[in-house]
């Protein structure tokens, strides 16, 4: 039997997949929002599912070990660009990349609770945006800034400065009806892959020249993530979940769609 695993095709996720046995695993490359949809549809058996989707699908998916994608003090690839200081975005038109699932909810939570700002709209990224959000490899390609938007914010850094906590963007989960032996196999494979690939991260750096980053920058970036949950990450998950519940209680209409 082949296990279909969602593969986030970003630099920060490569440590999970290098070394997966192709005779057992079918990797399905999906950006976070698309992976949310695939999980909802039951099209994948396991994967690093965006955190907000983990909340929504708890009846069908369960955590797979302690594996995650978590930033500590900075995200480096969850970047928000603005024409004005973030505190001045009340009534602004904000653009959001179509690849995001959890990051847009983090952005809205920070604007609301940290900065007391209420933009008038959240739409697709365009030249008319007062501010916009990029994630993953696209954010890395624009890490030096974007013309016309001189203010740049790392949302992982904003969250950490506000809460003192890391931020968990995705958590590995598996279908609750997945055979226990297969789930255990995935867990063991992830354990081995993470340790081996972090120890040999220079190989990733050599192969990922497409982002315009030096090998040292790639290695520093990959090593900056936590790939296993600890107490601070678990506390952060509960903090974020509490903020989402507050927003939904105040305005149910703003509750996220399952693929948002």
Helices and strands as residue ranges (DSSP letters): E 3-7, G 11-13, H 14-17, E 25-29, H 32-40, E 46-50, H 51-56, E 61-71, E 78-82, G 86-88, E 93-96, H 102-109, I 110-114, E 121-123, E 131-135, H 136-141, E 151-154, H 155-163, E 167-175, H 180-199, H 201-207, G 209-211, H 215-223, E 226-228, H 231-250, G 252-254
